[in-house]
Amino acid sequence: METRHGRRWVLAGEPRREGHGIEARILHARARSAGDSPERDGSASSDPGTSLTAPLLRVVGPRGRRRVVVGRIRVRTGRGEAPLVVLAVQAVWSEDGGWRQERPAAPSPDDELAASLAEPAHGVAGDARSRAVTMAKAFAESSRNEVLRLRELRYELEQRMADHLAGRADGQLRPLLAAAVELSTAVGRARDQALEAVRAGLGVWTWDRAAYLRLREESAPEPDGGPAWTPRLRAGVRHCEAMERELSEEADRLQALLGGMSSFAVAQGAEAQERFTLAVGAGAAVIGLPALVLALYGANPYLPLDSLDRAWRLLLPIGATALAAVLAVLAWMPGTTRPRHYLVAVGAVVALVSVLLLAGALVPV
């Protein structure tokens, strides 16, 4: 399926720079897998003209609602008509509500994605082939530049992980693990697109097999009077190669981060189990020690607790023993012990003493 977005200036800079860019027709489509023929991305026609394909990688949207878009950009130029730019989106990851891959849907106009085609500013001139090569090279360069923004997402993930390790952030670790997996998948998809673009020579083989063979043989000299656009084509392929290398590094770092987060999650689970065991021990101490005191010395001489003298003589040893036990457990508790933990412990001891006071006051004479 495909959706036309109308005409707009691309590669003209933001704001638009005089003498740069070109007005193009924008077409939104859904890409097939990276190994499929580019003609299946919605740009095929009876007169294909000059076509080239560059990888598509964009991080668009404001913070909190960002999206990572991966796919292909297909450029087709012909005589006497505006170039056609097909945004063949393969997958989209959304930050809204936690990083996740959006379900495939019918392609629709995407203003943010179309607006991202304004950079980097390039002068687009010459015949159909020269314009196609210039545009494909510029789009490959822009996708390579987006790797920096993708890297910023990893930095944010690492910072959130550091906050968890230092105890500066509460909450579960599972959303961070899920985000690392989703971003790793996005990086892998984008890397596949870059590899495919390098292998296909940006798709130049569809209309100039000789130029494609020269790209495959780096040492092959350029023939005298060769096409003037050949250096730009090589530059576009080099951008794709650099993009693939940088994405490989990002994939390795995300995998290392994921491994570290998994180890921390296991350690956090063991720590939680130890904290639970100590909490159960503290509860047993709060209940058992007063019972032991009452069993050893008896409470009958002080009952009923109808005077302040009787109450403090009976309840002070019990409360002090229970409070000492709870504070000792909190001191040995693994992890960071916050002031609210001590407040909860003191509250539990006060509640226990209050229950004993009420029960002792209601004992029949």
Buried (B, 14 or more C-beta within 10 A) or exposed (E): EBBEBEEBBBBBBEEEBEEBBBEBBBBBBBBBEBEEEBBEBBBBEEEBBBBBBBBBBBBBBEEEEBBBBBBBBBBBBBEEEEBBBBBBBBBBBBBEEEBBBEEEEEBEEBEBBBBBBBBEBBBBEBEBBBBBBBBBBBBBBBBBBBBEBBBEBBEBBBEBBEBBBEEEBEEEBEEBBEBBBBBBBBBBBBBBBBBBBBBBBBBBBBBBEEBBEBBEEEEEEEEEEEBEBBEBBBBBBBBBBBBBBBBBEBBEBBBEBBEBBEEBBEEBEEBEEBBEEBBEBBBEBBEEBBEEBBEEEEBEEBBBBEEEEBBBEBBEBBBEBBBEBBBBBBEEBEEEBEEEBBEEBEEBBEEBBEEBBEEBEEEEE
